[in-house]
Amino acid sequence: MDHFITPLTDACLPETRQILLDAAAVDGFISTRSREQFCYAYFGYYREAAPELFLVAFGKPPLPEKVLGYVCAVADTRNHPELYRLAPHIPLFDDLYDRFPAHFHIIIDASVRGRGVGTSLLGELEMRLRKSCGTSGLHLVTGEGSRCVNFYRKNGFTFEAARDDEAGSEPRLLFMGRQLREP
């Protein structure tokens, strides 16, 4: 294997956080504060709330010996009211959290996408959720037609529900779930 997975450490924190900023689909932030709020919502909160579910992939030759990506999660969205404030779409899918309680974010460096890093990170996360947390399923929310949808389908995310946000923005929000065990 050309990478290995480890929990997030302080030593790799800046490099891991930079992966998020590099992958963010925003051209710029209107202020330092808005950038920090974004980083907290998709990185910092998970580091604080569930460090045991924050995993980092590092490269081994022939891949670059650097942070290649990360996955961070909480075992049950309903136990994290702060997420409802940080991500306004969270309440839209409340009816699905019994089946798919765990919520996650995964970011892979663009230079190594398609090389199995994301699949490895998801596999390790799923193993931890099953063993330590007893979680019945996990989910993510993305946009309909997003480039990542096929990746999730290939990795067993077979449940999908599309909904409009309060503003009716396009693309519609797409909830994707994967069952880990019966709820």
LINNOR-V452777 format. One line per field, one symbol per residue. ss: DSSP state (H for helix, E for strand, C for the rest). phi: phi as a letter, one per 20 degrees, with the letter a starting at -180 (. if undefined). burial: I if it has 9 or more other C-alpha atoms within 8 Angstrom, else O. A space follows every 10 residues. Layout:
ss = ???
phi = ???
burial = ???
This chain:
ss = CCEEEEECCH HHHHHHHHHH HHHCCCCCCC CHHHHHHHHH HHHHHHHHHC HHHEEEEEEC CCCCCCEEEE EEEECCHHHC HHHHHHCCCH HHHHHHCCCC CEEEEEEECH HHCCCCHHHH HHHHHHHHHH HHHCCCEEEE EEECCCCCHH HHHHCCCCEE EEECCCCCCC CCEEEEEEEC CCC
phi = .ebcdbffcf fdgfffffgf ffegecfrdf bfffffffff fdbfgffffb gfdddcddec geffebfdrb ccbcfbgfec gfffefcgfg ffdgfdffec ffdbccccgg fcfndnffff fffffgffff fedmfeacbb ccegnffegf gfffdneeec bdbeefemfd fffdecccfd aff
burial = OOIIIOIIOO OIIOOIIOII OOIOOOOOOO OOOIIOOOII IIIIIIIOOI IOIIIIIIII OOIOOOIIII IIIIIIIOOO OOIIOOOOOI OOIOOOIOII IIIIIIIIIO OIIOOOIIOO IIOIIIOIII OOOOIIIIII OIIIOOOOIO OIIOOOIOOI OIOIIOOOOO OIIIIIIIII OOO
